[in-house]
Amino acid sequence: MSNLPVPRPFLKWAGGKTQLADALLVRMPLVFNVYHEPFVGSGALFFRLYREQRIRHAVLSDLNAELIDTYLAIRDRVTEVIKLLSEFPHDREFYYAVREKDPWQLSLPERAARMIYLNKTGYNGLYRVNRQGKFNVPFGRYKSPKYLDQENLLAVSQALQDVDILCTPFETVLERVVPGDWVYFDPPYVPLSQTANFTSYHANGFGLSDQERLRDVCIELSKKKVYIMLSNSDTETIRSLYSLSYFTIDEVLANRAINCDGTKRGKITELVITNYPVERAVQLRLLEQRAPFLC
């Protein structure tokens, strides 16, 4: 497996951090112990950290059970997932037949193959469920979607071998951390407008009370001497929630990746919130990039 390519996210995910990873990396703590990501999603930041050999141990978690089972299947039973995907046709009727299946009546590899297939062939790469918790994204308009990417799935499996993967609420990170750990939170964003809240990752959604609970967890982590970084939309709600002495709020530019109106896609500001000053970290990271032989 040593000749495998660099692993990259194997799922499309609304709010995925592939294009924001550079801005996050320069703001990471200079030194930390275990890396925790309680809203793992596509895992874009984790895969960048792995690629650059910046983590010794990681704990990836999420409340989305289908997502976590997909990570577990790729870590532990990737050849079975690949075999299943190799047998899936790109076909509208097949898509809806797969979508109608109850994932909890399937084996772990079957559940993962279903998740990857629907994610790569469904409209806009959305993951959305209705109030009954059923996946309800329509068939997408793709000519040749790459839902079978054998090399990357094998590389991802290798990257996940020593990673703890948990299906658990974000608050439980408080039970696992020790001083000097680093926690990166990438929750569902506060919508920029009433019409922007186009998707729900869980049947119960993620509302203001959840954002407040997350802020309280960040405060508790700060008291435990744990480094935290959080990304969210640039809204008055988020600025108000984190306008406390614990936190530093930084603006970064990001691409609006998913919007039904193509004219509204483009650069917008997002917020990166930390409980440590980022100025020194940014300066040293930039120096490292310009003159790596000095490090």
Backbone as CSV, one residue per row, in Angstrom:
resi,resn,N_x,N_y,N_z,CA_x,CA_y,CA_z,C_x,C_y,C_z
1,MET,0.809,-1.212,0.000,0.000,0.000,0.000,0.848,1.271,0.000
2,SER,2.150,1.117,0.079,3.014,2.279,0.156,2.978,3.103,-1.117
3,ASN,2.539,2.482,-2.247,2.478,3.194,-3.515,1.125,3.851,-3.761
4,LEU,0.260,3.835,-2.760,-1.050,4.438,-2.915,-0.941,5.949,-3.023
5,PRO,-1.906,6.593,-3.711,-1.881,8.065,-3.787,-2.208,8.698,-2.440
6,VAL,-2.023,9.996,-2.363,-2.384,10.740,-1.158,-3.893,10.664,-0.960
7,PRO,-4.386,10.295,0.238,-5.841,10.202,0.429,-6.489,11.574,0.398
8,ARG,-7.681,11.619,-0.140,-8.455,12.858,-0.187,-9.899,12.511,0.170
9,PRO,-10.730,13.499,0.467,-12.116,13.209,0.838,-12.806,12.328,-0.197
10,PHE,-13.526,11.315,0.273,-14.194,10.374,-0.626,-15.679,10.679,-0.761
11,LEU,-16.173,11.705,-0.032,-17.563,12.131,-0.125,-17.628,13.616,-0.431
12,LYS,-18.639,14.011,-1.190,-18.981,15.428,-1.295,-19.749,15.781,-0.028
13,TRP,-19.522,17.002,0.474,-20.213,17.357,1.713,-20.432,18.854,1.742
14,ALA,-21.675,19.262,1.942,-21.966,20.697,2.038,-21.137,21.296,3.162
15,GLY,-20.389,22.353,2.848,-19.535,22.956,3.855,-18.192,22.283,4.002
16,GLY,-17.867,21.338,3.114,-16.568,20.671,3.182,-15.433,21.676,3.101
17,LYS,-14.324,21.378,3.751,-13.266,22.364,3.939,-12.060,22.193,3.029
18,THR,-12.227,21.521,1.898,-11.090,21.333,0.998,-10.506,22.672,0.575
19,GLN,-11.369,23.604,0.137,-10.849,24.872,-0.368,-10.486,25.854,0.737
20,LEU,-10.834,25.550,1.981,-10.483,26.416,3.106,-9.337,25.838,3.933
21,ALA,-8.830,24.683,3.525,-7.841,23.978,4.345,-6.574,24.793,4.569
22,ASP,-6.093,25.509,3.552,-4.867,26.295,3.722,-5.036,27.345,4.816
23,ALA,-6.176,28.037,4.799,-6.425,29.074,5.806,-6.512,28.475,7.203
24,LEU,-7.037,27.248,7.312,-7.122,26.594,8.617,-5.755,26.109,9.081
25,LEU,-4.970,25.584,8.154,-3.666,25.033,8.521,-2.727,26.095,9.081
26,VAL,-2.752,27.286,8.510,-1.842,28.313,9.019,-2.279,28.829,10.383
27,ARG,-3.503,28.514,10.782,-4.020,28.961,12.072,-4.061,27.842,13.117
28,MET,-3.549,26.681,12.783,-3.556,25.573,13.729,-2.559,25.829,14.856
29,PRO,-2.740,25.197,16.005,-1.764,25.356,17.087,-0.382,24.897,16.631
30,LEU,0.645,25.539,17.160,2.005,25.184,16.776,2.367,23.784,17.254
31,VAL,1.870,23.416,18.435,2.119,22.092,19.006,0.829,21.607,19.645
32,PHE,0.486,20.346,19.427,-0.705,19.788,20.073,-0.535,18.278,20.183
33,ASN,-1.392,17.666,20.975,-1.328,16.217,21.179,-2.278,15.503,20.214
34,VAL,-3.470,15.120,20.684,-4.433,14.391,19.860,-5.325,15.388,19.107
35,TYR,-5.632,15.055,17.857,-6.538,15.862,17.033,-7.940,15.265,17.105
36,HIS,-8.937,16.112,17.421,-10.333,15.684,17.511,-11.163,16.476,16.496
37,GLU,-12.055,15.771,15.777,-12.959,16.457,14.850,-14.369,15.911,15.038
38,PRO,-15.202,16.599,15.839,-16.534,16.078,16.191,-17.618,16.247,15.120
39,PHE,-17.359,17.013,14.067,-18.285,17.107,12.928,-17.474,16.727,11.688
40,VAL,-17.152,15.461,11.525,-16.114,15.104,10.566,-16.517,15.357,9.123
41,GLY,-17.787,15.150,8.746,-18.194,15.419,7.367,-17.296,14.699,6.370
42,SER,-16.721,15.450,5.427,-15.846,14.861,4.411,-14.431,14.628,4.926
43,GLY,-14.118,15.172,6.103,-12.792,14.965,6.679,-11.677,15.694,5.955
44,ALA,-11.987,16.780,5.246,-10.992,17.454,4.416,-9.774,17.906,5.212
45,LEU,-9.988,18.497,6.393,-8.848,18.973,7.172,-8.035,17.796,7.710
46,PHE,-8.712,16.749,8.155,-7.996,15.564,8.632,-7.075,15.016,7.550
47,PHE,-7.575,14.887,6.315,-6.756,14.312,5.247,-5.570,15.209,4.901
48,ARG,-5.742,16.525,4.993,-4.597,17.418,4.778,-3.571,17.249,5.890
49,LEU,-4.031,17.171,7.132,-3.107,16.973,8.244,-2.365,15.645,8.104
50,TYR,-3.059,14.631,7.676,-2.436,13.317,7.471,-1.394,13.404,6.364
51,ARG,-1.761,14.038,5.266,-0.850,14.151,4.127,0.440,14.860,4.511
52,GLU,0.312,15.883,5.344,1.483,16.666,5.738,2.132,16.153,7.014
53,GLN,1.671,14.990,7.489,2.260,14.321,8.652,2.297,15.241,9.876
54,ARG,1.169,15.904,10.115,1.098,16.846,11.238,0.323,16.281,12.429
55,ILE,-0.169,15.054,12.342,-0.912,14.473,13.460,-0.326,13.118,13.835
56,ARG,-0.323,12.856,15.128,0.131,11.562,15.636,-1.053,10.639,15.894
57,HIS,-2.143,11.204,16.371,-3.340,10.407,16.621,-4.557,11.301,16.433
58,ALA,-5.659,10.695,15.932,-6.866,11.470,15.661,-8.090,10.714,16.128
59,VAL,-9.112,11.477,16.538,-10.424,10.944,16.876,-11.436,11.682,16.006
60,LEU,-12.085,10.956,15.100,-13.078,11.534,14.199,-14.455,11.061,14.638
61,SER,-15.403,11.991,14.723,-16.733,11.614,15.205,-17.796,12.462,14.526
62,ASP,-19.035,11.984,14.637,-20.177,12.691,14.068,-21.431,12.010,14.608
63,LEU,-22.532,12.744,14.611,-23.805,12.177,15.056,-24.526,11.449,13.925
64,ASN,-24.056,11.629,12.700,-24.665,10.997,11.531,-24.185,9.541,11.466
65,ALA,-25.062,8.613,11.832,-24.670,7.209,11.944,-24.284,6.605,10.595
66,GLU,-24.990,6.978,9.519,-24.642,6.439,8.203,-23.257,6.915,7.772
67,LEU,-22.951,8.164,8.055,-21.632,8.701,7.724,-20.542,7.957,8.486
68,ILE,-20.729,7.787,9.786,-19.711,7.130,10.603,-19.552,5.675,10.188
69,ASP,-20.654,5.001,9.887,-20.543,3.614,9.430,-19.789,3.521,8.110
70,THR,-19.908,4.535,7.274,-19.159,4.543,6.017,-17.664,4.644,6.293
71,TYR,-17.281,5.523,7.220,-15.868,5.611,7.613,-15.383,4.277,8.181
72,LEU,-16.182,3.648,9.032,-15.787,2.378,9.641,-15.634,1.287,8.584
73,ALA,-16.557,1.249,7.623,-16.487,0.231,6.578,-15.246,0.414,5.722
74,ILE,-14.912,1.656,5.406,-13.721,1.898,4.592,-12.455,1.576,5.383
75,ARG,-12.448,1.866,6.646,-11.284,1.528,7.468,-11.096,0.017,7.578
76,ASP,-12.187,-0.712,7.826,-12.085,-2.120,8.215,-12.447,-3.123,7.121
77,ARG,-13.259,-2.694,6.115,-13.750,-3.665,5.115,-13.785,-3.029,3.724
78,VAL,-12.724,-2.329,3.384,-12.715,-1.526,2.167,-12.826,-2.379,0.907
79,THR,-12.234,-3.570,0.869,-12.305,-4.382,-0.350,-13.743,-4.799,-0.651
80,GLU,-14.546,-5.031,0.390,-15.949,-5.381,0.178,-16.737,-4.188,-0.364
81,VAL,-16.424,-2.984,0.145,-17.097,-1.775,-0.345,-16.759,-1.555,-1.823
82,ILE,-15.496,-1.708,-2.166,-15.061,-1.524,-3.556,-15.752,-2.526,-4.475
83,LYS,-15.844,-3.780,-4.074,-16.495,-4.799,-4.902,-17.960,-4.443,-5.153
84,LEU,-18.663,-4.008,-4.126,-20.059,-3.624,-4.279,-20.209,-2.457,-5.248
85,LEU,-19.388,-1.423,-5.079,-19.474,-0.245,-5.944,-19.165,-0.599,-7.394
86,SER,-18.275,-1.565,-7.599,-17.924,-1.965,-8.966,-19.100,-2.604,-9.689
87,GLU,-20.080,-3.057,-8.935,-21.250,-3.711,-9.522,-22.436,-2.767,-9.681
88,PHE,-22.309,-1.521,-9.215,-23.413,-0.564,-9.292,-23.406,0.157,-10.638
89,PRO,-24.518,0.132,-11.393,-24.590,0.906,-12.634,-24.981,2.359,-12.345
90,HIS,-24.573,3.252,-13.240,-25.054,4.633,-13.138,-26.373,4.718,-13.885
91,ASP,-27.449,4.594,-13.133,-28.765,4.456,-13.741,-29.808,5.087,-12.816
92,ARG,-30.724,5.845,-13.414,-31.732,6.556,-12.634,-32.609,5.596,-11.822
93,GLU,-33.114,4.547,-12.451,-33.976,3.613,-11.736,-33.215,2.906,-10.617
94,PHE,-31.964,2.536,-10.906,-31.155,1.883,-9.882,-30.916,2.831,-8.704
95,TYR,-30.693,4.118,-9.005,-30.482,5.123,-7.955,-31.667,5.139,-6.988
96,TYR,-32.884,5.221,-7.538,-34.058,5.313,-6.658,-34.318,3.992,-5.929
97,ALA,-33.949,2.889,-6.551,-34.081,1.605,-5.858,-33.124,1.536,-4.672
98,VAL,-31.908,2.021,-4.865,-30.921,2.046,-3.777,-31.361,3.025,-2.694
99,ARG,-31.875,4.167,-3.131,-32.304,5.188,-2.167,-33.425,4.669,-1.271
100,GLU,-34.310,3.840,-1.813,-35.449,3.331,-1.052,-35.074,2.256,-0.042
101,LYS,-33.899,1.681,-0.180,-33.500,0.629,0.753,-33.298,1.192,2.153
102,ASP,-33.683,0.434,3.145,-33.451,0.801,4.536,-32.002,0.483,4.865
103,PRO,-31.169,1.506,5.110,-29.747,1.228,5.355,-29.503,0.316,6.548
104,TRP,-30.417,0.310,7.498,-30.212,-0.491,8.710,-30.603,-1.941,8.518
105,GLN,-31.073,-2.271,7.333,-31.295,-3.667,6.979,-30.147,-4.219,6.131
106,LEU,-29.132,-3.404,5.906,-27.989,-3.779,5.082,-26.780,-4.085,5.963
107,SER,-25.826,-4.820,5.392,-24.563,-5.047,6.100,-23.750,-3.754,6.115
108,LEU,-22.701,-3.708,6.923,-21.866,-2.504,7.011,-21.282,-2.122,5.652
109,PRO,-20.665,-3.028,4.894,-20.153,-2.638,3.567,-21.264,-2.197,2.614
110,GLU,-22.426,-2.853,2.677,-23.542,-2.457,1.811,-24.029,-1.065,2.161
111,ARG,-24.079,-0.759,3.440,-24.513,0.568,3.884,-23.538,1.635,3.384
112,ALA,-22.245,1.331,3.450,-21.237,2.291,2.995,-21.297,2.476,1.488
113,ALA,-21.451,1.395,0.749,-21.535,1.504,-0.707,-22.762,2.322,-1.107
114,ARG,-23.866,2.109,-0.421,-25.082,2.888,-0.680,-24.826,4.367,-0.435
115,MET,-24.186,4.682,0.674,-23.911,6.073,1.032,-23.037,6.748,-0.033
116,ILE,-21.969,6.080,-0.445,-21.056,6.662,-1.425,-21.759,6.824,-2.772
117,TYR,-22.495,5.813,-3.177,-23.186,5.865,-4.472,-24.202,7.004,-4.514
118,LEU,-25.044,7.105,-3.499,-26.044,8.172,-3.464,-25.381,9.539,-3.397
119,ASN,-24.291,9.637,-2.645,-23.588,10.909,-2.505,-22.986,11.374,-3.830
120,LYS,-22.452,10.437,-4.594,-21.755,10.800,-5.829,-22.682,10.934,-7.029
121,THR,-23.874,10.342,-6.954,-24.787,10.385,-8.101,-26.032,11.221,-7.837
122,GLY,-26.249,11.622,-6.574,-27.399,12.437,-6.239,-27.193,13.898,-6.598
123,TYR,-28.257,14.644,-6.618,-28.227,16.060,-7.020,-27.276,16.873,-6.154
124,ASN,-26.284,17.500,-6.796,-25.379,18.457,-6.155,-24.552,17.872,-5.015
125,GLY,-24.519,16.550,-4.888,-23.730,15.952,-3.819,-24.257,16.249,-2.433
126,LEU,-25.568,16.479,-2.327,-26.139,16.820,-1.023,-26.344,15.583,-0.163
127,TYR,-26.248,15.771,1.142,-26.768,14.776,2.071,-27.912,15.463,2.800
128,ARG,-29.130,14.981,2.569,-30.299,15.628,3.162,-31.309,14.561,3.541
129,VAL,-31.877,14.699,4.719,-32.912,13.760,5.157,-34.167,14.543,5.523
130,ASN,-35.316,13.856,5.434,-36.571,14.479,5.826,-36.823,14.278,7.321
131,ARG,-37.998,14.671,7.787,-38.288,14.589,9.224,-38.344,13.152,9.731
132,GLN,-38.524,12.223,8.828,-38.524,10.806,9.210,-37.130,10.198,9.143
133,GLY,-36.150,11.041,8.807,-34.775,10.575,8.738,-34.425,9.840,7.460
134,LYS,-35.277,9.943,6.416,-35.034,9.236,5.163,-34.314,10.147,4.169
135,PHE,-33.286,9.621,3.547,-32.532,10.344,2.525,-33.470,10.683,1.367
136,ASN,-33.526,11.944,0.947,-34.526,12.335,-0.055,-33.977,13.217,-1.175
137,VAL,-32.685,13.081,-1.479,-32.084,13.854,-2.570,-32.409,13.196,-3.908
138,PRO,-32.848,13.968,-4.925,-33.169,13.373,-6.229,-31.912,12.990,-7.016
139,PHE,-32.113,12.238,-8.076,-31.038,11.797,-8.965,-30.344,13.013,-9.576
140,GLY,-29.031,12.960,-9.669,-28.253,14.089,-10.183,-28.068,14.060,-11.688
141,ARG,-27.523,15.161,-12.200,-27.316,15.311,-13.648,-25.835,15.150,-13.971
142,TYR,-25.319,13.960,-13.793,-23.911,13.695,-14.057,-23.786,12.695,-15.199
143,LYS,-22.786,12.910,-16.065,-22.564,11.979,-17.161,-21.776,10.757,-16.698
144,SER,-20.704,10.997,-15.959,-19.849,9.883,-15.513,-19.366,10.132,-14.090
145,PRO,-20.243,10.044,-13.109,-19.833,10.275,-11.720,-18.854,9.198,-11.259
146,LYS,-17.843,9.615,-10.503,-16.806,8.684,-10.067,-17.129,8.177,-8.669
147,TYR,-18.110,7.283,-8.594,-18.443,6.718,-7.289,-17.545,5.533,-6.950
148,LEU,-16.893,4.963,-7.964,-15.900,3.927,-7.708,-14.515,4.517,-7.952
149,ASP,-13.825,4.858,-6.877,-12.459,5.404,-6.942,-11.594,4.492,-6.078
150,GLN,-11.226,3.372,-6.653,-10.576,2.313,-5.883,-9.285,2.777,-5.226
151,GLU,-8.437,3.474,-5.967,-7.152,3.894,-5.407,-7.339,4.808,-4.204
152,ASN,-8.266,5.765,-4.327,-8.461,6.685,-3.209,-9.081,5.983,-2.016
153,LEU,-10.022,5.075,-2.248,-10.633,4.352,-1.127,-9.593,3.518,-0.381
154,LEU,-8.673,2.909,-1.108,-7.603,2.158,-0.455,-6.679,3.085,0.330
155,ALA,-6.387,4.261,-0.244,-5.536,5.226,0.454,-6.228,5.758,1.706
156,VAL,-7.531,6.017,1.606,-8.292,6.479,2.768,-8.301,5.403,3.847
157,SER,-8.491,4.160,3.445,-8.485,3.064,4.410,-7.169,3.018,5.171
158,GLN,-6.078,3.195,4.458,-4.764,3.198,5.111,-4.641,4.360,6.091
159,ALA,-5.125,5.547,5.698,-5.032,6.726,6.561,-5.845,6.565,7.837
160,LEU,-6.918,5.762,7.778,-7.822,5.615,8.921,-7.441,4.479,9.863
161,GLN,-6.401,3.738,9.552,-6.105,2.523,10.306,-5.920,2.767,11.807
162,ASP,-5.259,3.831,12.178,-4.993,4.086,13.602,-5.866,5.203,14.167
163,VAL,-6.996,5.459,13.502,-7.892,6.550,13.898,-9.087,5.985,14.665
164,ASP,-9.475,6.653,15.756,-10.701,6.300,16.464,-11.876,6.961,15.743
165,ILE,-12.900,6.192,15.419,-14.056,6.682,14.679,-15.297,6.405,15.511
166,LEU,-16.012,7.469,15.893,-17.103,7.341,16.855,-18.378,7.998,16.356
167,CYS,-19.516,7.367,16.617,-20.821,7.984,16.370,-21.316,8.506,17.711
168,THR,-21.215,9.805,17.893,-21.500,10.376,19.211,-21.747,11.869,19.086
169,PRO,-22.546,12.473,19.984,-22.776,13.922,19.945,-21.485,14.697,20.198
170,PHE,-21.439,15.923,19.692,-20.219,16.713,19.809,-19.811,16.972,21.253
171,GLU,-20.791,17.034,22.176,-20.466,17.342,23.578,-19.559,16.298,24.214
172,THR,-19.598,15.072,23.706,-18.822,14.006,24.344,-17.317,14.185,24.166
173,VAL,-16.925,15.125,23.325,-15.490,15.399,23.202,-14.909,15.828,24.555
174,LEU,-15.754,16.410,25.400,-15.296,16.829,26.733,-14.805,15.645,27.557
175,GLU,-15.330,14.452,27.257,-14.947,13.261,28.020,-13.630,12.670,27.535
176,ARG,-13.161,13.066,26.366,-11.997,12.421,25.759,-10.734,13.265,25.766
177,VAL,-10.882,14.562,25.874,-9.730,15.445,25.714,-8.870,15.504,26.977
178,VAL,-7.621,15.865,26.769,-6.704,16.209,27.861,-6.028,17.516,27.486
179,PRO,-5.473,18.244,28.453,-4.798,19.503,28.119,-3.763,19.318,27.008
180,GLY,-3.772,20.246,26.071,-2.838,20.184,24.956,-3.396,19.526,23.715
181,ASP,-4.592,18.918,23.786,-5.250,18.387,22.593,-5.794,19.535,21.752
182,TRP,-6.118,19.226,20.496,-6.691,20.227,19.584,-8.015,19.699,19.046
183,VAL,-9.067,20.514,19.159,-10.392,20.155,18.666,-10.783,21.139,17.561
184,TYR,-11.141,20.605,16.388,-11.651,21.432,15.302,-13.136,21.148,15.110
185,PHE,-13.958,22.186,15.239,-15.403,22.079,15.066,-15.810,22.690,13.722
186,ASP,-16.530,21.910,12.926,-17.087,22.402,11.662,-18.575,22.067,11.643
187,PRO,-19.375,22.759,12.453,-20.802,22.415,12.572,-21.584,22.875,11.355
188,PRO,-22.827,22.414,11.209,-23.705,23.037,10.213,-23.752,24.543,10.454
189,TYR,-23.550,25.309,9.402,-23.427,26.752,9.539,-24.765,27.421,9.850
190,VAL,-24.682,28.545,10.553,-25.841,29.424,10.686,-26.141,29.985,9.301
191,PRO,-27.369,29.884,8.801,-27.675,30.366,7.445,-27.486,31.869,7.329
192,LEU,-27.031,32.294,6.149,-26.843,33.721,5.892,-28.167,34.433,5.694
193,SER,-29.204,33.659,5.333,-30.536,34.232,5.151,-31.556,33.148,5.459
194,GLN,-32.817,33.512,5.494,-33.871,32.548,5.772,-33.945,31.461,4.696
195,THR,-33.592,31.810,3.458,-33.675,30.844,2.363,-32.404,30.032,2.207
196,ALA,-31.362,30.376,2.955,-30.088,29.678,2.783,-30.048,28.348,3.508
197,ASN,-30.959,28.111,4.410,-30.944,26.872,5.190,-31.606,25.756,4.383
198,PHE,-30.865,25.292,3.338,-31.462,24.432,2.334,-31.368,22.954,2.659
199,THR,-30.665,22.567,3.675,-30.435,21.142,3.915,-30.450,20.834,5.395
200,SER,-30.779,19.588,5.709,-30.750,19.122,7.086,-29.971,17.820,7.144
201,TYR,-28.925,17.794,7.961,-28.077,16.614,8.052,-28.670,15.575,8.991
202,HIS,-29.556,16.000,9.862,-30.237,15.100,10.777,-31.716,15.459,10.751
203,ALA,-32.552,14.502,11.118,-33.990,14.744,11.086,-34.381,15.937,11.950
204,ASN,-33.644,16.182,13.017,-33.983,17.283,13.927,-33.241,18.578,13.630
205,GLY,-32.379,18.582,12.608,-31.673,19.792,12.234,-30.643,20.225,13.262
206,PHE,-30.116,21.447,13.088,-29.106,22.007,13.990,-29.419,23.488,14.127
207,GLY,-30.083,23.848,15.209,-30.596,25.202,15.361,-29.773,26.071,16.292
208,LEU,-30.347,27.221,16.656,-29.644,28.185,17.490,-29.288,27.605,18.849
209,SER,-30.186,26.832,19.435,-29.880,26.244,20.746,-28.680,25.305,20.662
210,ASP,-28.539,24.618,19.515,-27.381,23.739,19.316,-26.102,24.563,19.178
211,GLN,-26.203,25.687,18.462,-25.040,26.575,18.347,-24.632,27.106,19.721
212,GLU,-25.601,27.389,20.553,-25.293,27.871,21.905,-24.641,26.778,22.747
213,ARG,-25.132,25.553,22.612,-24.518,24.432,23.337,-23.080,24.224,22.872
214,LEU,-22.854,24.380,21.587,-21.504,24.239,21.051,-20.586,25.322,21.622
215,ARG,-21.068,26.557,21.680,-20.282,27.636,22.285,-19.925,27.307,23.732
216,ASP,-20.885,26.758,24.475,-20.625,26.399,25.875,-19.575,25.294,25.983
217,VAL,-19.599,24.350,25.054,-18.570,23.301,25.036,-17.203,23.922,24.769
218,CYS,-17.150,24.887,23.871,-15.877,25.562,23.584,-15.345,26.281,24.822
219,ILE,-16.229,26.850,25.608,-15.809,27.501,26.854,-15.238,26.466,27.817
220,GLU,-15.915,25.329,27.949,-15.430,24.280,28.854,-14.094,23.728,28.391
221,LEU,-13.928,23.573,27.090,-12.649,23.109,26.571,-11.539,24.111,26.853
222,SER,-11.867,25.383,26.756,-10.881,26.420,27.059,-10.433,26.336,28.513
223,LYS,-11.371,26.079,29.411,-11.035,25.927,30.829,-10.149,24.710,31.069
224,LYS,-10.276,23.698,30.194,-9.468,22.487,30.311,-8.104,22.626,29.640
225,LYS,-7.799,23.818,29.125,-6.530,24.064,28.436,-6.406,23.236,27.155
226,VAL,-7.531,23.101,26.458,-7.565,22.403,25.178,-7.676,23.442,24.067
227,TYR,-6.889,23.294,23.005,-6.974,24.211,21.876,-8.256,23.924,21.089
228,ILE,-8.976,24.979,20.718,-10.144,24.800,19.863,-10.060,25.725,18.657
229,MET,-10.548,25.213,17.536,-10.752,26.011,16.333,-12.142,25.679,15.826
230,LEU,-12.877,26.700,15.408,-14.237,26.519,14.919,-14.442,27.387,13.699
231,SER,-15.102,26.848,12.678,-15.458,27.649,11.509,-16.972,27.764,11.423
232,ASN,-17.431,28.917,10.949,-18.864,29.129,10.790,-19.078,30.323,9.880
233,SER,-20.331,30.586,9.568,-20.657,31.693,8.679,-20.404,33.030,9.377
234,ASP,-20.152,34.038,8.566,-19.912,35.380,9.096,-21.263,36.065,9.295
235,THR,-21.848,35.819,10.467,-23.152,36.385,10.805,-23.081,37.040,12.174
236,GLU,-24.026,37.924,12.423,-24.081,38.565,13.736,-24.339,37.544,14.835
237,THR,-25.090,36.501,14.510,-25.360,35.458,15.506,-24.068,34.840,16.008
238,ILE,-23.193,34.429,15.091,-21.941,33.785,15.492,-21.003,34.784,16.151
239,ARG,-20.920,35.992,15.621,-20.055,36.995,16.239,-20.497,37.277,17.673
240,SER,-21.805,37.317,17.889,-22.314,37.569,19.234,-22.027,36.395,20.172
241,LEU,-22.226,35.176,19.687,-21.995,33.991,20.525,-20.554,33.900,21.011
242,TYR,-19.611,34.315,20.166,-18.196,34.147,20.506,-17.499,35.456,20.845
243,SER,-18.291,36.468,21.204,-17.695,37.758,21.600,-17.327,37.722,23.078
244,LEU,-16.521,36.750,23.451,-16.085,36.568,24.825,-14.563,36.585,24.867
245,SER,-14.015,36.809,26.041,-12.571,36.938,26.171,-11.834,35.650,25.832
246,TYR,-12.528,34.523,25.858,-11.882,33.245,25.534,-11.429,33.179,24.076
247,PHE,-12.122,33.915,23.185,-12.034,33.621,21.766,-11.427,34.749,20.941
248,THR,-10.761,34.344,19.860,-10.275,35.244,18.820,-11.064,34.948,17.554
249,ILE,-11.634,35.974,16.935,-12.430,35.817,15.715,-11.635,36.361,14.539
250,ASP,-11.480,35.520,13.523,-10.701,35.893,12.346,-11.561,35.694,11.104
251,GLU,-11.442,36.581,10.134,-12.183,36.459,8.881,-11.320,35.806,7.812
252,VAL,-11.912,34.902,7.034,-11.234,34.303,5.890,-12.185,34.321,4.708
253,LEU,-11.622,34.296,3.510,-12.440,34.241,2.301,-12.664,32.792,1.902
254,ALA,-13.889,32.492,1.506,-14.224,31.130,1.100,-15.144,31.187,-0.107
255,ASN,-15.141,30.112,-0.886,-16.061,30.006,-2.012,-17.404,29.499,-1.528
256,ARG,-18.466,30.104,-2.031,-19.812,29.588,-1.768,-19.998,28.389,-2.690
257,ALA,-19.871,27.177,-2.115,-19.770,25.968,-2.933,-21.124,25.475,-3.434
258,ILE,-22.182,25.637,-2.639,-23.481,25.103,-3.043,-24.536,26.197,-2.942
259,ASN,-25.139,26.520,-4.062,-26.242,27.464,-4.085,-27.042,27.192,-5.334
260,CYS,-28.351,27.096,-5.227,-29.175,26.785,-6.391,-29.125,27.913,-7.425
261,ASP,-28.805,29.122,-6.999,-28.670,30.265,-7.896,-27.194,30.459,-8.218
262,GLY,-26.797,30.154,-9.463,-25.401,30.237,-9.843,-24.813,31.626,-9.699
263,THR,-25.646,32.668,-9.779,-25.141,34.031,-9.666,-24.731,34.374,-8.246
264,LYS,-25.136,33.535,-7.279,-24.821,33.807,-5.884,-23.656,32.961,-5.371
265,ARG,-22.966,32.276,-6.298,-21.783,31.527,-5.929,-20.569,32.428,-6.103
266,GLY,-19.667,32.407,-5.163,-18.479,33.238,-5.254,-17.837,33.389,-3.902
267,LYS,-16.923,34.342,-3.780,-16.184,34.544,-2.543,-17.056,35.240,-1.495
268,ILE,-17.043,34.674,-0.295,-17.700,35.297,0.845,-16.763,35.175,2.035
269,THR,-17.028,35.951,3.076,-16.217,35.810,4.287,-16.848,34.778,5.207
270,GLU,-15.999,33.981,5.826,-16.398,33.074,6.886,-15.553,33.402,8.110
271,LEU,-15.948,32.851,9.240,-15.234,33.118,10.483,-14.486,31.883,10.940
272,VAL,-13.244,32.093,11.363,-12.462,31.059,12.030,-12.221,31.539,13.449
273,ILE,-12.708,30.780,14.409,-12.676,31.180,15.815,-11.730,30.250,16.561
274,THR,-10.836,30.816,17.344,-9.903,30.028,18.141,-9.907,30.540,19.574
275,ASN,-9.384,29.729,20.484,-9.211,30.185,21.865,-7.736,30.446,22.163
276,TYR,-6.982,30.713,21.110,-5.575,31.083,21.227,-5.283,32.129,20.155
277,PRO,-4.331,33.041,20.400,-4.009,34.048,19.382,-3.431,33.381,18.147
278,VAL,-3.918,33.745,16.979,-3.436,33.103,15.764,-2.320,33.875,15.086
279,GLU,-2.066,35.132,15.496,-1.091,35.947,14.784,0.279,35.288,14.734
280,ARG,0.757,34.815,15.904,2.071,34.199,15.947,2.086,32.892,15.155
281,ALA,1.015,32.113,15.259,0.928,30.858,14.518,0.956,31.112,13.015
282,VAL,0.202,32.117,12.565,0.166,32.438,11.139,1.546,32.875,10.660
283,GLN,2.217,33.733,11.422,3.544,34.207,11.030,4.526,33.054,10.877
284,LEU,4.520,32.135,11.834,5.452,31.014,11.776,5.102,30.034,10.668
285,ARG,3.811,29.825,10.414,3.422,28.935,9.328,3.850,29.510,7.972
286,LEU,3.666,30.813,7.802,4.064,31.437,6.553,5.572,31.370,6.373
287,LEU,6.326,31.554,7.447,7.773,31.428,7.386,8.149,30.001,7.008
288,GLU,7.456,29.037,7.552,7.723,27.620,7.263,7.477,27.332,5.784
289,GLN,6.414,27.925,5.204,6.105,27.681,3.803,7.137,28.326,2.877
290,ARG,7.647,29.502,3.272,8.583,30.220,2.427,9.996,29.655,2.533
291,ALA,10.355,29.174,3.726,11.727,28.692,3.941,11.698,27.415,4.759
292,PRO,11.237,26.308,4.189,11.100,25.073,4.965,12.414,24.538,5.499
293,PHE,13.530,24.936,4.885,14.827,24.450,5.354,15.214,25.060,6.700
294,LEU,14.509,26.110,7.120,14.802,26.733,8.413,14.109,26.006,9.546
295,CYS,13.137,25.144,9.260,12.304,24.520,10.292,12.833,23.153,10.677
